[in-house]
Amino acid sequence: MNVVVCVKQIPDPAAPGSLDPDTKTLDRSGKLIMDDSDNYGVEMALQLASGDGDEVTLVSMAPNGETSGLRTGLAMGAAKAILVSDEALAGSDALGTAKVLAAAIARANPDLVVMATESTDGYTGTLPVQVAELMGLPSVTFAKAIAVDGSSVKVERQTESGYDEVQCPMPAVVTVTAGVVEPRYPSFKGIMAAKSKPVDNLSVADLGIDASQVGAAGAGQEITDVSEAEARTAGEIVVDEGDGAQRIVAFLEQLKVV
Amino acid sequence: MAIDKVWVLAETAEGGGPTPVTLELLTEARAVGATVEAVTWGADAAALAGPVGEYGAGTLYDVGDLGGMLPGVPVAAALAALIEGGNAPEAILFPATYEGRDIAGRLSARLDKPVLTNVTGLVESDGGLSSQHPVFGGSHIVTARFTGSGPALFVVRAKSFAAEPSGGAAAAVVAAPVPDVATTNTAKVVERHVEERTGPKLDEAPVVVSGGRGLGEAGNYAMIEELAKLLHGAAGASRAIVDAGWVPYSHQVGQTGKTVKPTVYLACGISGATQHLVGMKGSKNIVAVNKDQEAPIFSVADLGIVGDVHKVLPALIEALKAKG
């Protein structure tokens, strides 16, 4: 079974983000890391594709031939990666990105495509289903468990009130929520092996996509303004000296909540 | 009026009737569009005709019963068929829910139109609509607009607008059948598991008590649940402990989870990463307990207790119990 996992390489969320003053898009010029949200997809894929002949392929789109995040996924155990990197992709919106990923994913001929529900930096949360629609595949979003059952997947899909058991024939796109599996840490051996695993580096032209369809040129949306939001006025911050609970009770009483 | 026609994706709540966010979107649709129409699906979709009419929708397009299929594919296909049939609105408002995002994403790819998500405000500009999006934990607001032709697809976060009825008559129900999408419409719900919930829903509760990493271990989340119960509220969580598998995703408050705006938000052992702040900083009153005085959560707190949750929370539970 071939499982593709989409991996996003993002600016470290621990570092403060900034917007490019000209394009008003997120500044991605610094070092990129694998989005934490993708740990769960990679782990899930590795667990599902653990039999003989099974293979996990990572697919990513990133600027400047960035592979540091991909190496993390390869060190966890993925066999290979496809990276699409092209100056023409700068400023792509979610739909443009979906077109690129759909074309790249198709190259790996997957039985199953696993993605995070949404990325940590852009969090549009629509990209996986856009990819599925472009590839003509069914999709199941918000999975908290996935099992392969013959030629279909059984997914436990998070709902407002619990979960639904969803059955879906493969190939299919499944998005996973965080916390559903315990992602493995790459071993030293894995990290060393990852350095020599194949990364197929593709351009937009390699994928047969017209550059006018992607990047800022293809984006059907633009940012017109960035402004500071109204800040909340600072409250009372006190160090607990055994009276913290009483202070909270007094505050709640004043609001007539208790 | 910014635009002529707006559609709203209307969802049915558990137990019937429209979801609160449906009514919020209809109210905002009235503010920006001359004509408001709603789209829904389900076995008893027509039951929404009254309530959506009361909030301003003149027409309710009914996609009908989906036979257990997930709504993303069939509802998007039915919407696309309506649009291609010459009935296109200038904008469609989708709620940022499980189904709303699926349908918006599918429709976006089908129509080859972009979609703007995490919308918290809509403003008129140059005869069209621009959308507002909180970024960096809500410290900044980005304004964006579509550059191409419509329909403009907006996925809107719950609680961005206040719902107000217009007193309109029941909407006229118009069937919007699903075209042939056999190859993709194959994800089927075979069984539903409803977990029992005691107390109010997270995004509707007047009091929300949330826990984060500072709780130390999964077992300590029981304190959050007990506090929520004592305060007749709901229990929430930071992304960190959802990622760690302590509590299910449905509890998550923040950018990638739910938006809450309760009367009181009590954040316990939550540092206040930007990802969390965007989901709760609209709360009327915020109380935070955290041992790190520098934690960003204190920048939005009305009352901040710099202290150990393992001491403060048990004392708070005892004090609330004593009050009865």
HADDOCK unambig.tbl for C-alpha pairs under 7 A between the chains (distance, minus, plus):
assign (segid A and resid 17 and name CA) (segid B and resid 136 and name CA) 6.94 0.50 0.50
assign (segid A and resid 95 and name CA) (segid B and resid 109 and name CA) 6.81 0.50 0.50
assign (segid A and resid 95 and name CA) (segid B and resid 114 and name CA) 5.87 0.50 0.50
assign (segid A and resid 123 and name CA) (segid B and resid 256 and name CA) 6.89 0.50 0.50
assign (segid A and resid 124 and name CA) (segid B and resid 117 and name CA) 5.43 0.50 0.50
assign (segid A and resid 124 and name CA) (segid B and resid 118 and name CA) 6.91 0.50 0.50
assign (segid A and resid 125 and name CA) (segid B and resid 101 and name CA) 6.94 0.50 0.50
assign (segid A and resid 126 and name CA) (segid B and resid 101 and name CA) 6.01 0.50 0.50
assign (segid A and resid 126 and name CA) (segid B and resid 102 and name CA) 6.67 0.50 0.50
assign (segid A and resid 126 and name CA) (segid B and resid 105 and name CA) 4.73 0.50 0.50
assign (segid A and resid 127 and name CA) (segid B and resid 105 and name CA) 6.80 0.50 0.50
assign (segid A and resid 129 and name CA) (segid B and resid 102 and name CA) 6.24 0.50 0.50
assign (segid A and resid 129 and name CA) (segid B and resid 105 and name CA) 5.52 0.50 0.50
assign (segid A and resid 129 and name CA) (segid B and resid 106 and name CA) 5.70 0.50 0.50
assign (segid A and resid 130 and name CA) (segid B and resid 105 and name CA) 5.16 0.50 0.50
assign (segid A and resid 130 and name CA) (segid B and resid 106 and name CA) 5.44 0.50 0.50
assign (segid A and resid 130 and name CA) (segid B and resid 108 and name CA) 6.94 0.50 0.50
assign (segid A and resid 130 and name CA) (segid B and resid 109 and name CA) 5.19 0.50 0.50
assign (segid A and resid 133 and name CA) (segid B and resid 106 and name CA) 5.80 0.50 0.50
assign (segid A and resid 133 and name CA) (segid B and resid 109 and name CA) 6.14 0.50 0.50
assign (segid A and resid 133 and name CA) (segid B and resid 110 and name CA) 6.91 0.50 0.50
assign (segid A and resid 134 and name CA) (segid B and resid 109 and name CA) 6.30 0.50 0.50
assign (segid A and resid 136 and name CA) (segid B and resid 184 and name CA) 6.10 0.50 0.50
assign (segid A and resid 137 and name CA) (segid B and resid 184 and name CA) 5.24 0.50 0.50
assign (segid A and resid 138 and name CA) (segid B and resid 184 and name CA) 4.43 0.50 0.50
assign (segid A and resid 138 and name CA) (segid B and resid 185 and name CA) 6.24 0.50 0.50
assign (segid A and resid 138 and name CA) (segid B and resid 186 and name CA) 6.13 0.50 0.50
assign (segid A and resid 138 and name CA) (segid B and resid 187 and name CA) 6.30 0.50 0.50
assign (segid A and resid 139 and name CA) (segid B and resid 187 and name CA) 6.76 0.50 0.50
assign (segid A and resid 140 and name CA) (segid B and resid 187 and name CA) 6.76 0.50 0.50
assign (segid A and resid 160 and name CA) (segid B and resid 250 and name CA) 6.55 0.50 0.50
assign (segid A and resid 161 and name CA) (segid B and resid 194 and name CA) 5.40 0.50 0.50
assign (segid A and resid 161 and name CA) (segid B and resid 195 and name CA) 5.88 0.50 0.50
assign (segid A and resid 162 and name CA) (segid B and resid 193 and name CA) 5.65 0.50 0.50
assign (segid A and resid 162 and name CA) (segid B and resid 194 and name CA) 4.70 0.50 0.50
assign (segid A and resid 162 and name CA) (segid B and resid 195 and name CA) 4.87 0.50 0.50
assign (segid A and resid 163 and name CA) (segid B and resid 192 and name CA) 6.32 0.50 0.50
assign (segid A and resid 163 and name CA) (segid B and resid 193 and name CA) 5.22 0.50 0.50
assign (segid A and resid 163 and name CA) (segid B and resid 194 and name CA) 6.63 0.50 0.50
assign (segid A and resid 164 and name CA) (segid B and resid 189 and name CA) 6.25 0.50 0.50
assign (segid A and resid 164 and name CA) (segid B and resid 191 and name CA) 5.80 0.50 0.50
assign (segid A and resid 164 and name CA) (segid B and resid 192 and name CA) 4.45 0.50 0.50
assign (segid A and resid 164 and name CA) (segid B and resid 193 and name CA) 5.78 0.50 0.50
assign (segid A and resid 165 and name CA) (segid B and resid 189 and name CA) 5.69 0.50 0.50
assign (segid A and resid 165 and name CA) (segid B and resid 190 and name CA) 5.61 0.50 0.50
assign (segid A and resid 165 and name CA) (segid B and resid 191 and name CA) 5.05 0.50 0.50
assign (segid A and resid 165 and name CA) (segid B and resid 192 and name CA) 6.22 0.50 0.50
assign (segid A and resid 166 and name CA) (segid B and resid 187 and name CA) 6.42 0.50 0.50
assign (segid A and resid 166 and name CA) (segid B and resid 188 and name CA) 5.30 0.50 0.50
assign (segid A and resid 166 and name CA) (segid B and resid 189 and name CA) 4.30 0.50 0.50
assign (segid A and resid 166 and name CA) (segid B and resid 190 and name CA) 5.65 0.50 0.50
assign (segid A and resid 167 and name CA) (segid B and resid 187 and name CA) 5.79 0.50 0.50
assign (segid A and resid 167 and name CA) (segid B and resid 188 and name CA) 5.34 0.50 0.50
assign (segid A and resid 167 and name CA) (segid B and resid 189 and name CA) 6.41 0.50 0.50
assign (segid A and resid 167 and name CA) (segid B and resid 190 and name CA) 6.58 0.50 0.50
assign (segid A and resid 168 and name CA) (segid B and resid 186 and name CA) 5.89 0.50 0.50
assign (segid A and resid 168 and name CA) (segid B and resid 187 and name CA) 4.42 0.50 0.50
assign (segid A and resid 168 and name CA) (segid B and resid 188 and name CA) 6.36 0.50 0.50
assign (segid A and resid 169 and name CA) (segid B and resid 186 and name CA) 6.85 0.50 0.50
assign (segid A and resid 178 and name CA) (segid B and resid 242 and name CA) 6.76 0.50 0.50
assign (segid A and resid 178 and name CA) (segid B and resid 243 and name CA) 4.84 0.50 0.50
assign (segid A and resid 179 and name CA) (segid B and resid 242 and name CA) 5.63 0.50 0.50
assign (segid A and resid 179 and name CA) (segid B and resid 243 and name CA) 3.90 0.50 0.50
assign (segid A and resid 179 and name CA) (segid B and resid 244 and name CA) 5.25 0.50 0.50
assign (segid A and resid 179 and name CA) (segid B and resid 245 and name CA) 4.29 0.50 0.50
assign (segid A and resid 180 and name CA) (segid B and resid 245 and name CA) 6.43 0.50 0.50
assign (segid A and resid 220 and name CA) (segid B and resid 114 and name CA) 5.79 0.50 0.50
assign (segid A and resid 220 and name CA) (segid B and resid 146 and name CA) 5.60 0.50 0.50
assign (segid A and resid 220 and name CA) (segid B and resid 147 and name CA) 5.18 0.50 0.50
assign (segid A and resid 220 and name CA) (segid B and resid 148 and name CA) 5.61 0.50 0.50
assign (segid A and resid 221 and name CA) (segid B and resid 144 and name CA) 6.84 0.50 0.50
assign (segid A and resid 221 and name CA) (segid B and resid 145 and name CA) 5.51 0.50 0.50
assign (segid A and resid 221 and name CA) (segid B and resid 146 and name CA) 4.15 0.50 0.50
assign (segid A and resid 221 and name CA) (segid B and resid 147 and name CA) 5.23 0.50 0.50
assign (segid A and resid 222 and name CA) (segid B and resid 144 and name CA) 5.48 0.50 0.50
assign (segid A and resid 222 and name CA) (segid B and resid 145 and name CA) 5.60 0.50 0.50
assign (segid A and resid 222 and name CA) (segid B and resid 146 and name CA) 6.37 0.50 0.50
assign (segid A and resid 222 and name CA) (segid B and resid 147 and name CA) 6.78 0.50 0.50
assign (segid A and resid 223 and name CA) (segid B and resid 142 and name CA) 6.86 0.50 0.50
assign (segid A and resid 223 and name CA) (segid B and resid 143 and name CA) 5.73 0.50 0.50
assign (segid A and resid 223 and name CA) (segid B and resid 144 and name CA) 4.15 0.50 0.50
assign (segid A and resid 223 and name CA) (segid B and resid 145 and name CA) 6.50 0.50 0.50
assign (segid A and resid 224 and name CA) (segid B and resid 143 and name CA) 5.59 0.50 0.50
assign (segid A and resid 224 and name CA) (segid B and resid 144 and name CA) 5.46 0.50 0.50
assign (segid A and resid 225 and name CA) (segid B and resid 142 and name CA) 5.74 0.50 0.50
assign (segid A and resid 225 and name CA) (segid B and resid 143 and name CA) 4.96 0.50 0.50
assign (segid A and resid 226 and name CA) (segid B and resid 140 and name CA) 6.71 0.50 0.50
assign (segid A and resid 226 and name CA) (segid B and resid 141 and name CA) 5.69 0.50 0.50
assign (segid A and resid 226 and name CA) (segid B and resid 142 and name CA) 4.45 0.50 0.50
assign (segid A and resid 226 and name CA) (segid B and resid 143 and name CA) 6.24 0.50 0.50
assign (segid A and resid 227 and name CA) (segid B and resid 140 and name CA) 5.49 0.50 0.50
assign (segid A and resid 227 and name CA) (segid B and resid 141 and name CA) 5.33 0.50 0.50
assign (segid A and resid 227 and name CA) (segid B and resid 142 and name CA) 6.54 0.50 0.50
assign (segid A and resid 228 and name CA) (segid B and resid 139 and name CA) 5.99 0.50 0.50
assign (segid A and resid 228 and name CA) (segid B and resid 140 and name CA) 4.25 0.50 0.50
assign (segid A and resid 228 and name CA) (segid B and resid 141 and name CA) 6.06 0.50 0.50
assign (segid A and resid 229 and name CA) (segid B and resid 138 and name CA) 6.70 0.50 0.50
assign (segid A and resid 229 and name CA) (segid B and resid 139 and name CA) 5.23 0.50 0.50
assign (segid A and resid 229 and name CA) (segid B and resid 140 and name CA) 4.77 0.50 0.50
assign (segid A and resid 229 and name CA) (segid B and resid 141 and name CA) 5.70 0.50 0.50
assign (segid A and resid 232 and name CA) (segid B and resid 300 and name CA) 5.87 0.50 0.50
assign (segid A and resid 234 and name CA) (segid B and resid 299 and name CA) 6.26 0.50 0.50
assign (segid A and resid 234 and name CA) (segid B and resid 300 and name CA) 6.55 0.50 0.50
assign (segid A and resid 234 and name CA) (segid B and resid 301 and name CA) 6.90 0.50 0.50
assign (segid A and resid 234 and name CA) (segid B and resid 302 and name CA) 6.60 0.50 0.50
assign (segid A and resid 235 and name CA) (segid B and resid 301 and name CA) 5.68 0.50 0.50
assign (segid A and resid 235 and name CA) (segid B and resid 302 and name CA) 3.90 0.50 0.50
assign (segid A and resid 235 and name CA) (segid B and resid 303 and name CA) 5.61 0.50 0.50
assign (segid A and resid 236 and name CA) (segid B and resid 302 and name CA) 5.93 0.50 0.50
assign (segid A and resid 236 and name CA) (segid B and resid 303 and name CA) 4.98 0.50 0.50
assign (segid A and resid 236 and name CA) (segid B and resid 304 and name CA) 6.10 0.50 0.50
assign (segid A and resid 237 and name CA) (segid B and resid 303 and name CA) 5.85 0.50 0.50
assign (segid A and resid 237 and name CA) (segid B and resid 304 and name CA) 4.32 0.50 0.50
assign (segid A and resid 237 and name CA) (segid B and resid 305 and name CA) 6.00 0.50 0.50
assign (segid A and resid 238 and name CA) (segid B and resid 304 and name CA) 6.08 0.50 0.50
assign (segid A and resid 238 and name CA) (segid B and resid 305 and name CA) 5.21 0.50 0.50
assign (segid A and resid 238 and name CA) (segid B and resid 306 and name CA) 5.96 0.50 0.50
assign (segid A and resid 239 and name CA) (segid B and resid 305 and name CA) 5.71 0.50 0.50
assign (segid A and resid 239 and name CA) (segid B and resid 306 and name CA) 4.47 0.50 0.50
assign (segid A and resid 239 and name CA) (segid B and resid 307 and name CA) 6.26 0.50 0.50
assign (segid A and resid 240 and name CA) (segid B and resid 305 and name CA) 5.85 0.50 0.50
assign (segid A and resid 240 and name CA) (segid B and resid 306 and name CA) 5.60 0.50 0.50
assign (segid A and resid 240 and name CA) (segid B and resid 307 and name CA) 5.04 0.50 0.50
assign (segid A and resid 244 and name CA) (segid B and resid 305 and name CA) 6.06 0.50 0.50
assign (segid A and resid 244 and name CA) (segid B and resid 312 and name CA) 6.06 0.50 0.50
assign (segid A and resid 245 and name CA) (segid B and resid 312 and name CA) 5.44 0.50 0.50
assign (segid A and resid 245 and name CA) (segid B and resid 315 and name CA) 5.75 0.50 0.50
assign (segid A and resid 245 and name CA) (segid B and resid 316 and name CA) 4.62 0.50 0.50
